[in-house]
Amino acid sequence: MSDSDFLAQRFEAHRAHLRAVAHRMLGSAVEADDAVQEAWLRVSRSDITRVDNLGGWLTTVVGRVCLDMLRSRKSRAEQPLDTTAPTAAAPAAPAAFAPAGASDPEQDALLADSVGVALLVVLDALTPAERLAFVLHDLFGVSYEEIAAVVDRTPAAARQLASRARRRVQGADAPEADRARQWQVVDAFLAAARDGDFDGLLDVLDPDVVARTEVGVATGAAAVARGAATIGPLAGAGRPALVDGVVGYVVLAEGRVERVLKFAFVRDRIAVIDIVTDAERVSRLEVALI
């Protein structure tokens, strides 16, 4: 096998992941395919003999391609032509509310390829650099040092980009009137979860909602509603809270925060639920009980 054939084979092994990254970055399946193809052209002209982590390096290459495409789109005030949600299969719904465990990179890739149109609406409001930092770090676990190299900034600046994007995605910058509505939606979600009201859960969940924990991801309103219906007792044992400045809900054990739910909203429906149960991750969250 020639060196070029070997490189092509290794690239193909990462293609699905790279396409997921590009789809989250660009919001278009067609443009995602174009970005992956351009990434291959760049890779095929590169010397990878000193690349230790090929998957991570390829992720930054496709990220750089997508950043160029987003900047070009912004300069022409274009919108993506394709807003069809991806159709990747979702894991079993109860995993979204399972106990903490080991993180699975494949589940992270699945999340990024299954968020759907709802989150894309929010991502489109970000600058290209914010979008890249948020997608690469929060959805794919790329380090700030690697992101800094892509956006040509310091790691601290890359962290700030992701943080600013995260606040906008999660609704931290929402006006007070919107925040009040968000509390109402969360209250309705928790009441439906307590009562096992499947239809009530569907009423407050975006069709493309994503629920994720350290062990898995559930996507789509039906799957998330099935998972939420299994936590009825927990829904009545916690307190509303601001978590990192956004609407959330915490479950306490002997006065200590044991489990945290963070919510993001699109069009007055819940679009993303982050469930944090790992003690170390919980300790890093800024929680203000309401």
N, C-alpha and C positions, 0 to 999 in steps of 0.2 A: 504494500500500500504506500503510495506517495505521500509526501508531507502535506500537500494540498488536500488530498483525499482524507487524510487523518484529521486535519483541521476542520474540514467540512463536516465530517462525522461528529466531531465534538460539538460543533456549533449547532447541528441539528438536535443533539441531545438537550440543548438549552432553549430551543426555539419556542416551545410553548410558554416557558417562563418569560422570555423576552417579549413575546407578543402580549402577554398579560400586562407587563410593565408599560409597554407602548400604548395599549388600549386605555389604561387608567390615565396615562399622561395626556393622550390626545382625544379621547372620547369618540373615536371612530375606528371601526374595524379595518376599513380600507386604508386609512392613514397608518394604522398600526402595522399592517403588512408592509407598507412602503418603508416605514422606519426600520423594521427588522431587516429588510433587504438592504437598505443603505448601511445598516450596522455591519452586515456581512461583508459588503464591499470594503468597508474600512478595516475590518478584521483581517480580511484576506490579504491586505497590503501591509499588515503589521507583523512584527516579530514577537511571538508570544512565548519564546523560550524562557524568559525570565518572569512570566506571569505565574504566581503561586496559586491564586484562587481564580480559575478561569470563569466560573459562574459569576462571581462578584465583579470581575473586570468587564465581562460582557454586559452586565446590567448597567454599569456606568457608561459604556459605549452607547448603548441604545438610549440611555437617559440623555446623553449629550446630543444625539440626533434629534430626539423629541424636543429638547429645549430649543434647538435651532428652528424646528418646525413651528413651535408655539410662538416664538418671537416673530417669525415671518408672518404667521397668521394674524398676530396682533397688529403688526405694521400695516396689514392690508384690511384690518377690521373684518376678517372672515370668521365664520363659524364652521365647526365640523359638519360635513355633509351627512354623516351616518350617525344617528343617535339611537340605533337599535341596541338594546341591552344584550350583553353576552349571555350565553346559554349554558355555561358550565354547570355540571351537576353539583348539588349541595350535599354536605354531610348530613347525618341524621340530626334532627332538630334538637333533641335533648342535650347534645354536646355543648350547645351555647350556654347552658346553665349548669354544666357539670363542675365538679370540684377542680381545683387548680391542679396542673400537672405540667409535663414537659411541653415546651413550645414546638410546633411542627412547621418547618419552613414551607412545606407543601400546602398546608392550610392557609398560610399567609398569601401564597400565590393564588390560591382559590378565592380568597376574599377579594383580592384586587381584580380578579376576572369575573366577579359576580355581583358587584355592588349595584350596577345598573344605572338607569337614567337619573334616579333621584339624586345620588351623590354627584353625578356629573354636573347637574345644575349648579351645585355649590362650588365645585372645583372650577367651573368656568369663570367664576368671579375673582379668582386668584390671579396674581401676576405669574408669568411663566416660571420665574425662579422660585416663587412660593409653592407653586404646584409641584415642581420637580422635587423640592425639598420634602414636602409633605408626602407625596406618593412614594418616593424612594425610601424615606426613613420610616414613616408610620405604617405603610402597607407592606413594605418589602424588607425592612430591617437594615437598610444600607447605613453605614456609619456616617457621622457628620464630616469626618475627615475625607471620606471618598466623595461625598456630595460637594464639599468645598472645592475639590479639584474640578468638578464638572462645571460649577457656576463661577469659578475663578474668584472665590472669596475665602476668608478664613473659616476654620471650623466653627468658631463662635458666631460668625455672621450666618453660616448655614443653619446653625441651631436656631437663631432668631427668625430666619425665614420660615422654618418648619413650625416654630411656636406661633408665629403670627398667622400662618395658614391654618393651624390647628384650632386657634380661637375662632376664626371665621367659619370653619367647617362645623365646629361644635356649637356655634351660636353664642360665644362669649360676648360678641359685640352687638347682640340683639337689643333693640330698644326695650324699655321697661314694659310697654304694652305687649310686645311679642313675648317677652319673658313670662308675663302673667298667663298668657295663652299656653305657653309651653308647660307651665306647672299644671294647668287644667288637663292637658293631654296626658301628662305623666300620672296624675291622679286617676284619670279614667283607665289608663293602662293597668295600674296596680289594682284598682277595684275589679277590673275584669279578670286579672290573674288570680285574685283571691277567690272570686266566685266561679272560676273555671269557665268563664263566659267567652267561648271561642269567637262568636260573632262580634262581641264587644271589643275583643282584641283586634280583630280585623279592621274595625272602624277607625282605630287610632294608629295603625301601622301603615307605613307607605308600602305599596306593592313590592318594591325592591328592597325592603328593609334588610339590614344585616345585623346579626347579633353574634358577638365573638367573645371568647375567653382565652385563657392560656392554652386550652386543649382543643379548641375547635371553633367552627364557624357554622352558623345556620343562616340561610339566605331565603328571602321571599316571605311574604306575610303569613302564609299558611304554616310554613315550617317554624317560623319564630313564634307564632301563636301557640303551636303545639308545645314548644319548649317552655313558653311562659306559663302555660296552664299547669305545669308541674311544680311551680314554685309558689303556689298559693299561700302556704303558711309563712314563707319568708316575706311575702308582699305586705303582711300586716305586722311584721316585727321590726321594721326599720324606721328611718326618719328621712324626710326630704332634706337635701343639702345642695350647696353649691360645691361642685368638684372641679378644681382648677378653673373656677370662675363660670362654669356652665351648669345647667340644670342636671341634678343627679339624685340618687337615692342610696342610702347606706344602711346596712344591717349591722347592728351592734351586738357584741357578746361581752357581758360583764363590763359595759361601758367603753369597750374598745371596738373600733371599726374593724369589722371582719370581712365584709364584702361591699363592694362599691359598684353602682350602676351609673354610667354616664350616657347622656342622650344627645343626639343631634337630630335636627328637624328639617324637613322640607315641606313647604306648603301645609303647615299646621299638622303634620303627621310625623311620627317617629321614623327616622330614616336609618339611624345607626344606634345600636346599644352596645356599649363596651362594658363587660362584666369583669371586674378585677377581684380575684380572690387570693392571689399570691401575697403573702404577708409583706415581703420586701417591696413589691410594687405598690401595695396599698400604703405603705409608710411614706412613699415618695409623693403621694397625692396631697394636694392642698384641699382639705375638707372643712367646710363651714356649715354646721348644722343650722337648719331653718326652724 
